[in-house]
Amino acid sequence: MSLPGQLTPSPRLLLGPGPSDAHPRVLSAMTTPLLGHLDPQFLQIMTETQEMLRLTYRTANRLTIPVSATGMAGMETCLVNLVEPGDRAVVCTKGFFGQRMVEVAGRAGAEVTVLERPWGQVFDLDQIRDTLKQVRPKVLGIVQAETSTGAWQPIEQLGKLCHEFDTLLIVDAVTSLGCVPVEVDRWELDAVYSCTQKGLGCPPGLSPVTFSDRAVAALKARKTKVQSWYLDLSLIESYWGGDRAYHHTAPITMTYALREGLRIVLEEGLEARWDRHVRNHKALKAGLQALGLSYIAAEGHQLPQLNAVRLPDGVDDAAGRKQLLADFGIEVGGGLGDFKGKAWRIGLMGYNSRPNCVVQVLASLEQVLRTQGSKVEPGAGVAAAEKVYTAG
């Protein structure tokens, strides 16, 4: 066979549900020469990364580390470490990734009670309280930012509620961290997992997790070994803790990337970063509505970083996204599950939450919708967004 040529992919603007474009500083950091995973210099880089990750998660949890795998490994890490065969678990599902948590909990041996809401909606505390009172589970799993629907689940009081029933709270913050508030200690969250390729402005490859003291105590009290050797935190913490005992060869370059991504997050400031995501979301939302697109999630529960909108009648999902990619180099996501073929998911996450991204995608979507037969007033989307920016 002839060797393939040098990599020269066409430029893309990644405005789907992830991955998002990495910050240029992160890409630059990834060109740093490799170190050994037990080199004293790399061990210091690990310590710095952990300290910044704690600040970003708003926690003092000692067991706060980036798992050497993508975001789904974070979900598995939390569940396989805290669930033993026969343990009762409640999982809240209101979209695709809640359903995936049900699958992982079941594979870990849990007796899973599924608490459901229609896709695009959120849970209220009373509904969860009734289920906790009835089931008395060891763990409750819930998705804060449901990537499949753009629904923003309130979790501020959920930790306190879970602890009334001696239940550990596991939170999916894959699409939350770095975009909207995630207050691990103040909200009494027990186990939280995220990813690097969304709000943190890095490539995919690591899954930051944090475990509370209650969660660590539950891990140490296990009667059986953790189902996964690779994700067993009782082993991994020896590498990320004081002993620095070998467990696996860490992804050195991805750790460089996360370290720089966290530096950027903290330089900007978490509150300023959250405000930036809201400001750009409001502009995008005004533009999308001017183009005739309506949101899936209810008003008041719409994620600023993941905008899931219904397609107008007559618009072909796949053809529209194909044109957007081919003609304008912009990637957006299609619908999943209940919304497959019926929705587009537009991400403004991390580095990509910028006014130029908002204007670019609105102008491009206008052309796509017009090609698909929608009656769109010329320039309506961009004009609506600019009005929001002008108003401050």
C-alpha positions in Angstrom: 0.0 0.0 0.0 1.1 3.6 -0.5 1.5 5.7 2.6 -1.2 8.2 3.3 -0.2 11.9 3.0 0.5 14.3 5.8 -2.6 15.3 7.8 -4.3 18.3 6.2 -7.9 18.2 7.3 -10.1 21.1 6.3 -10.6 23.8 8.9 -13.7 23.3 11.0 -15.6 25.4 13.6 -16.8 22.8 16.1 -20.2 24.1 17.4 -21.7 20.8 18.1 -22.2 19.1 21.5 -18.5 18.3 21.6 -15.7 18.3 21.0 -15.3 22.0 20.9 -12.3 23.8 19.5 -9.3 23.8 21.8 -7.9 27.1 22.9 -4.7 28.0 20.9 -2.7 28.2 24.1 -3.7 24.6 24.9 -2.6 23.4 21.5 0.7 25.2 22.0 1.2 23.6 25.4 0.7 20.2 23.8 3.9 20.7 21.8 5.9 20.7 25.0 8.5 17.9 25.0 7.5 14.7 26.8 8.6 13.8 30.3 8.4 10.5 32.0 5.2 9.9 34.0 7.3 9.5 37.2 9.8 12.3 36.4 9.9 14.8 39.3 9.0 17.6 37.0 5.9 15.8 35.7 4.9 15.0 39.3 5.0 18.7 40.0 2.8 19.3 37.0 0.4 16.7 38.3 0.2 18.5 41.6 -0.4 21.9 39.9 -3.1 20.4 37.7 -4.9 18.9 40.7 -4.8 22.1 42.7 -6.3 24.1 39.7 -8.9 21.4 39.2 -10.0 21.7 42.8 -10.4 25.4 42.3 -12.5 24.9 39.2 -14.7 22.3 40.9 -15.0 24.6 43.9 -13.9 21.9 46.3 -11.3 20.9 48.8 -11.7 17.2 48.1 -8.4 15.4 48.3 -9.4 12.8 45.8 -9.7 15.1 42.7 -8.0 13.8 39.7 -8.2 13.6 35.9 -8.9 10.0 34.9 -6.8 8.9 31.9 -9.7 8.4 29.5 -12.7 10.3 28.0 -15.8 11.6 29.8 -17.6 8.3 29.7 -14.8 6.8 31.8 -15.6 9.4 34.4 -19.2 8.1 34.6 -17.9 4.5 34.9 -15.3 5.6 37.5 -17.9 7.1 39.8 -20.4 4.2 39.5 -18.0 1.2 39.6 -16.2 2.6 42.7 -19.3 3.4 44.6 -21.7 0.6 43.6 -21.3 -3.0 44.6 -23.5 -5.9 43.4 -26.9 -5.7 45.0 -26.6 -2.1 46.0 -29.8 0.0 45.3 -29.3 2.9 43.0 -31.7 5.6 41.7 -30.9 7.2 38.3 -32.8 10.2 37.0 -33.3 10.1 33.3 -34.6 12.9 31.1 -32.4 12.3 28.1 -29.8 10.2 26.4 -27.0 10.4 29.0 -29.3 9.7 32.0 -30.2 6.5 30.1 -26.5 5.7 29.7 -26.0 6.1 33.4 -28.7 3.5 34.0 -26.8 1.1 31.7 -23.5 1.6 33.5 -25.1 1.3 37.0 -26.7 -2.0 35.9 -23.4 -3.4 34.6 -21.8 -2.5 38.0 -24.4 -4.8 39.6 -26.8 -2.2 41.0 -30.5 -2.8 41.5 -31.5 0.3 39.5 -34.7 2.3 40.0 -35.2 4.6 37.1 -36.9 7.9 37.7 -38.1 9.4 34.4 -39.1 12.8 33.0 -39.9 13.5 29.4 -36.9 14.5 27.3 -36.2 18.2 27.6 -37.8 18.6 31.1 -36.2 18.6 34.5 -36.9 17.0 37.9 -38.2 18.8 41.0 -37.0 18.0 44.5 -40.4 16.6 45.7 -40.4 13.9 43.0 -36.8 12.9 43.9 -37.6 13.0 47.6 -40.5 10.6 47.2 -38.4 8.1 45.4 -35.5 8.4 47.9 -37.9 7.8 50.8 -39.3 4.7 49.1 -36.1 3.1 47.8 -33.4 4.3 50.3 -30.7 3.9 47.7 -26.9 3.9 48.2 -26.5 6.3 45.3 -28.5 8.7 43.2 -27.2 9.6 39.8 -28.3 12.7 37.8 -27.1 14.7 34.8 -26.7 18.4 35.5 -26.4 19.5 31.8 -28.3 17.0 29.6 -26.4 17.3 26.3 -29.1 15.6 24.3 -31.8 18.2 25.1 -30.0 21.3 26.4 -31.9 21.0 29.7 -30.3 22.5 32.8 -31.2 20.5 35.9 -31.1 22.4 39.2 -29.0 20.5 41.7 -28.2 23.2 44.3 -30.4 21.6 47.0 -30.0 18.0 45.9 -26.9 17.1 47.9 -28.6 18.1 51.2 -31.7 16.1 50.2 -29.7 13.0 49.4 -27.8 13.2 52.7 -31.1 13.1 54.6 -31.5 9.6 53.3 -27.8 8.6 53.6 -27.5 8.5 49.8 -24.4 9.4 47.8 -25.0 11.9 45.0 -23.3 11.3 41.7 -23.4 14.2 39.2 -22.7 14.2 35.5 -21.0 17.6 34.8 -19.6 16.6 31.4 -21.2 19.6 29.7 -21.3 21.8 32.8 -17.7 22.3 34.1 -16.2 25.6 32.9 -19.5 26.8 31.5 -22.0 27.1 34.3 -21.7 26.9 38.1 -20.6 23.6 39.6 -20.2 24.1 43.4 -19.1 20.7 44.7 -18.6 21.6 48.3 -21.3 24.2 48.8 -23.9 21.9 47.1 -22.7 18.8 49.0 -22.0 16.8 45.9 -20.3 13.4 46.5 -18.9 12.3 43.2 -18.7 14.4 40.1 -17.3 13.7 36.7 -16.6 15.9 33.6 -14.5 15.9 30.5 -11.8 18.1 28.9 -13.2 18.7 25.4 -16.1 21.1 26.2 -16.0 23.9 28.8 -12.3 23.4 29.6 -11.2 24.2 26.0 -9.0 21.1 25.6 -9.0 18.1 23.3 -10.8 14.9 24.4 -8.8 12.5 26.5 -9.2 13.1 30.2 -12.1 12.9 32.6 -11.8 15.1 35.7 -13.5 13.5 38.7 -13.8 14.5 42.4 -14.9 12.4 45.4 -16.1 13.8 48.7 -14.9 12.4 52.0 -18.2 10.5 52.3 -17.6 9.0 48.9 -14.1 8.0 49.8 -15.3 6.4 53.0 -17.8 4.4 51.0 -15.1 3.3 48.6 -12.9 2.1 51.5 -15.8 0.3 53.1 -16.4 -1.9 50.1 -16.8 -5.6 50.7 -15.9 -6.5 47.1 -13.2 -5.4 44.7 -14.0 -2.6 42.2 -15.3 -4.2 39.0 -12.6 -2.4 36.9 -9.0 -2.7 37.8 -8.0 0.3 35.5 -10.6 2.6 37.1 -10.2 1.4 40.7 -9.6 4.7 42.6 -8.2 2.9 45.6 -5.3 2.0 43.2 -5.1 5.2 41.1 -5.1 7.5 44.2 -1.7 6.1 45.1 -0.3 7.5 41.9 -2.0 10.9 42.2 -1.6 11.0 46.0 1.5 11.3 48.1 3.0 7.9 47.3 3.2 8.5 43.5 3.2 4.7 43.1 3.1 3.5 39.5 -0.4 2.5 38.3 -0.4 3.3 34.5 1.5 5.4 32.1 -0.3 8.8 32.3 -1.1 10.6 29.1 1.6 13.2 29.5 0.6 15.6 26.6 -3.1 15.6 27.7 -2.0 16.5 31.2 -0.1 19.5 29.7 -3.3 20.4 27.9 -5.5 20.2 30.9 -3.0 22.2 33.0 -3.0 25.0 30.5 -6.8 24.8 30.0 -7.3 25.2 33.8 -4.9 28.1 33.8 -7.0 29.9 31.2 -10.2 29.2 33.2 -8.8 30.6 36.4 -7.2 33.6 34.7 -10.6 34.6 33.3 -12.3 33.8 36.6 -15.1 31.4 37.0 -17.9 34.0 37.5 -16.7 36.0 34.5 -16.6 32.7 32.4 -20.1 31.8 33.5 -21.3 35.3 32.6 -19.6 35.1 29.2 -21.5 31.9 28.4 -24.8 33.4 29.3 -24.2 36.6 27.3 -23.3 34.7 24.1 -26.2 32.3 24.7 -28.7 35.2 24.9 -27.4 36.6 21.6 -27.5 33.2 19.9 -31.0 32.5 21.3 -32.3 35.8 19.9 -30.8 35.0 16.5 -32.1 31.4 16.4 -35.6 32.5 17.3 -35.5 35.2 14.6 -34.7 32.3 12.2 -37.8 30.4 13.3 -36.1 27.9 15.6 -37.6 27.1 19.0 -35.8 25.5 22.0 -36.4 22.0 23.3 -35.8 22.8 27.0 -38.3 24.9 28.8 -37.7 28.6 29.5 -35.6 29.0 32.7 -34.0 25.6 32.2 -32.0 26.2 29.0 -28.3 25.6 29.0 -26.3 28.6 27.8 -23.5 26.3 26.4 -25.7 23.8 24.6 -28.6 25.1 22.6 -30.9 22.3 21.4 -33.6 23.6 18.9 -36.4 22.0 17.0 -36.2 22.1 13.2 -39.0 23.9 11.3 -41.3 21.8 9.2 -39.7 20.7 5.9 -36.1 21.1 7.0 -34.1 17.9 6.6 -31.7 17.4 9.6 -28.9 15.5 7.9 -29.0 17.5 4.6 -28.9 20.7 6.6 -26.0 19.7 8.7 -24.2 18.4 5.7 -24.5 21.7 3.9 -23.4 23.6 7.0 -20.3 21.5 7.1 -19.5 21.5 3.4 -20.3 25.1 2.6 -19.3 26.9 5.8 -17.0 24.5 7.7 -19.3 24.5 10.7 -20.2 21.4 12.7 -23.4 21.2 14.7 -25.0 18.1 16.3 -28.1 16.3 15.3 -30.8 15.2 17.7 -30.6 12.0 19.7 -33.2 9.5 20.9 -36.7 11.2 21.0 -35.3 14.1 18.9 -33.4 12.2 16.3 -33.9 13.9 12.9 -35.9 16.6 14.6 -33.4 18.9 16.3 -30.0 20.6 16.0 -27.7 21.0 19.0 -25.5 24.0 18.8 -22.6 24.3 21.3 -21.0 27.5 22.6 -18.6 25.9 25.0 -15.4 27.1 26.5 -13.2 28.8 23.9 -16.1 28.7 21.4 -18.4 30.9 23.5 -17.5 34.0 21.5 -19.5 36.7 19.6 -17.7 35.8 16.3 -18.9 32.2 16.6 -22.4 33.4 17.3 -22.5 35.7 14.2 -20.8 33.1 12.0 -23.2 30.2 12.8 -26.3 32.5 12.5 -25.3 33.8 9.1 -24.6 30.3 7.9 -27.7 28.8 9.3 -29.8 31.4 7.5 -28.4 30.3 4.2 -29.0 26.6 5.0 -32.6 27.2 6.1 -33.3 29.3 3.0 -31.9 26.5 0.8 -34.2 24.1 2.7 -37.2 26.2 1.8 -37.7 28.1 5.0 -38.9 31.7 4.7 -36.2 33.7 6.6 -35.9 37.5 6.5 -32.4 38.3 5.2 -30.0 39.1 8.1 -32.6 38.5 10.7 -30.6 36.2 12.9 -27.4 38.3 13.0 -29.4 41.5 13.5 -31.2 40.0 16.5 -27.9 38.8 18.0 -26.3 42.2 17.5 -29.2 43.9 19.2 -28.5 41.8 22.3 -24.8 42.6 22.3 -25.5 46.3 21.8 -27.9 46.3 24.7 -25.1 44.9 26.9 
